[in-house]
Amino acid sequence: MSTKITSLSIFASICLISAPVLSANAQSLDSALDCQATPHAFVSDLMRDHKIAPTPVHVESNSVNAFRTVDGGDVSALGFNVGAVVGYQANDPLFRSGKGRPIERPLYGVVVSASVDAVSAKLQDAKLHATVHQVVPMVMTAIVCEPQ
């Protein structure tokens, strides 16, 4: 699973540098981290609400797309600032294809400004079953859902 998002490190670092400060009015994505949504629904809702850019700023070779939050697109997950949204669903025009073999299962998630330990603790407290992946040690973590 970690190979799905590891090369997002450079992209995530850029997001960290340019991510807005989390405000009290940030839209929380906590409920979507129950992993019951589809990648299409998760990403398209954020596009419709003008929280993320309508086109990916990065596409992994395995077709995982990364969408940057927009200026003023205040979004949080588990109380952490979201710098990017990731997702992929086969045969969905919302997502671009990478140059390599696409991942087999759909996924969606967010990259937050927090350590793996901090995110894991919040997921456990919220009784959510998303997985966490280190993107930049002690700084950036991906919260990933693989819906059935």
N, C-alpha and C positions, 0 to 999 in steps of 0.2 A: 504494500500500500504506500509506503513512504516514497517509492520511486515515482509515484504519480504526481507528486507535488514538489519534489526536492529542488528542481531547477527554478522554482519560483523565488528562491532566496534573493536573487538580484532584484527582481521585480518588487518583492516585498520590502526590501531595504529602501527602495525608492518611495514606496507608499508610506513607510514609516517617516521618512524625512519630510514628506509633503502632506501627511495626514492632518486633518483639522483636529483641534482640541475637542474632546467630547463635551457636549453641552447637556444640560438637564432636559432638553427637548429632543434628544436623540431618539430615533425610531429603534425600538428593541426588536431584534430578530430571534430572541430566545425561544418563542413558541415554534418557530420553523426548525429549530435544532432538535426536535423530537424525531426527525428523519422520516416523517410521513409524507412530505411534499415530494413533488417531482422536481428535477433540476429545472425543467422548463417553467413551471409555476413559480418557483423560488426566484429565479433570475428575472423572468418577465415582470413579476410584481414590482421588483425593485426598479426596473427600467421605467415602468409605467408611472411610478411615484417619483421619478427623477432623482433616485438615490445613487444609481450607478450609471456609468457611460453606456450608451446603446451598443457599442461595439467593443469587443475584447481588446485590451492593450497588449496582451500576450497570449499566445497559444502554444502549449507544450507539444512536443512531438507526438505524445499519446492522446492528443486532442483535448486535454483539460484546458478550458478557457479561463482567463483571469480578466475580470472587469474592475476598473478603478472606481472608487467612490467619487462623486462629483463634488465640486465646491458647494458647500451648503447642504450636501446630502448626508447630514448627520445620522449615522447609523451605529448601533452598538450591539454587542452580543455578550451576554453574561456580565454586563457592566463594563466591558472593554471596548475601546475604539476599534471599529472595523476599517481597515485600510484597503481591503480588496475582497471581492466576491469571486469564488471559483465554481465552475460547473461544467458538466458535459452530459449529453444524452444523445445516443446514436440516432441518426436519421432525423435530427431536429435542426431546421434551418437557423435557429437562434444561435447555434454553436458552430464555430468554424472547425474544420478538420486540421489536424497537425500533419507533419510530414511522415510520421512513423505509424506504427500500428495503434489504433485507438484502444483505450481501456475497454474491458468487456462489460462492466456494469456502470450504470449511471451514477453520478455523484454530484453533490453540491456542498458548498460550505463557505466559510469566511476565513480571512487572515486577520488576526487581532494583534494588538500591541500588548503582549503579556507573555510570561514564561509558560512552559508546558505545565509545570507544577501548579501555578495559579489557575490556569484554565481547567486542568483536570479536577482540582478541588471544587471549582464552581459547577462543573458538569455533574459531579457526584452529588453535590448539595441540591442541585435542581432535578436530580434523578433522570438526566438525559443520557442517551446512549450513543451520541456522536463520538467519533474518535478524534484524538489530538495527534498532531505531527509537528515536530520542531521545524521551523523554517529558518530562523536566525536564533542561535542559542541565547536564552535568557531575555529575548527581546520580542520575537515574533513567533506566533503559533497558529497553525491552521486547525480549524474545527471542521471536520468533514462528516457528511452523512452519505451513506450508500443505501438509498431506499430499496425495498424489495420489489 
